[in-house]
């Protein structure tokens, strides 16, 4: 009997273990179905290999960022033929500004070819001391060095503080993505949709008869008391003084082109980043025709080094800056920027910045920080760029800037941070970017600055790595950190430290990378095919 009972007990125990193991496997399978590791809930590849987007109850989604870059993305940067070659002066200390400028002016006077190009000025290897700004002001002109290493072409900044190189035609025109105001003579057509979800590319207007496919337009979202209150930005105070986030009556302006018209339905070439809720705009969102755009086009700066004297000063002082670019379908590539501060600033749209490195050894002084990349342009792609330095903003966007603004495979070394920075910038994608000792922030800056408030909305960190993320969610919108390594840092609103911790944005598959590996490249391939990836070097 004892032997029989023992066998029965062993069988019973084995059966129980089998059932427990089976239940555990089923339970684990249910968890996997509910949230599969390595797969985003918000964007993922479906069974057909196409991207699937989760939408909010109102229809908001992560936008298609693939329109960022030269010519709207997926187009190779051109190689313009050399028209003039410049060599360093025999006197190694002689100022070369006029020499280089004369060569640029010579090429600028040449006729445009059928593609809108004139040609390149080539700097032979050597050092070029420059005490004043070099300017490219004509379409289709490139300044190209013979390499960005110590044996290549070096612009050595000297004299009074200045910008090393400016690419702009200096036409003063109120155009592009911005926080602005309307002219009295401008007549907008009312957009009749009661809600346009974030990430949408179409809407309905009261009367489309005055528009045609290809028109350049602006979508203008009015800033109202009701919206400012909804965003909880009506009570900013610093040092006992009230601060204004965004002035009521101003406009959040997004530039686009019309891709299709069907009756009164307008389809855009690039999706809108923001949502448009008639409840908070007083139902006064409009579309305005702005065809007379006069930006610099098809101009570039390539393959050289810019060196500044070390600047261990506060960024509010006069500085040596590297590059300012304001144009359309322009580019910067293969540049090393040594010791410049607030190094790269942009405006315009459809710009590629590729393999541009900022290296700062001199430590910036003061609590407020310089922004080494200020990509205040629409449809801008920064690919394989980098910053090395401490006490800096690696990236900071300006007021009212709207995407797509894409950082792809960029590296940031030091204790700096990346953020939208101020007054409702939207649509930034950090795609496979690394800041292992720094941070990536989509947050409310409260009364910092002069009332910067909500700095970023509708922005995404995708498969990134950072020491920390301050990811907060503005009312009625989203920010996403997806497949990214690093810790979350919940915070209250600055200058309100006794107040509540602000609601966190979306953390999806935290510390576990998701597929596809790159959101931008996958969106680009889906829209334009593999040849678009090859064209931009992928």
Secondary structure, DSSP 8 states (H G I E B T S, - for coil): -HHHHHHHHHHHHHHHHHHHHHHHHHHHHHHHHHS-TTB-SSEEE-TTS-EEE---TT-------TT-SGGGTT-------EEEEE---SSTTS--HHHHHHHHHHHHTS---TTS--EEEEE-SEEEEESS-EEE-STTEEEE-S-SSTTSEEEEE-SS--EEEEE--------SSEEE---TT---EEB--SEE-TT--EEEBS--TT--TT-EEEEEEE--HHHHHHTT-S--EETTEE--SS-TT-EEEEEEEEEEEETTEEEESS--SS-EEHHHHTT--EEEE------EES-EEEEEEEE-----S-TTS---EEEEEEEEEEEEEEEEEES-SS-EEEEEEEEEEEEEEEE--S---SSS--EEEEE-SEEEEEES-EEE-SSSEEEE--TT-EEEEEEES-EEESS-EEE--SS-EEEEEEES-EEEEEEEEE-B-TTSTTT--B-EES-EEES-EEEEEEEB--TT---EEES-EEEE---B-TT-TTS-B--B-EEESTTS--BSS-HHHHHHHHHH-HHHHHHTT-
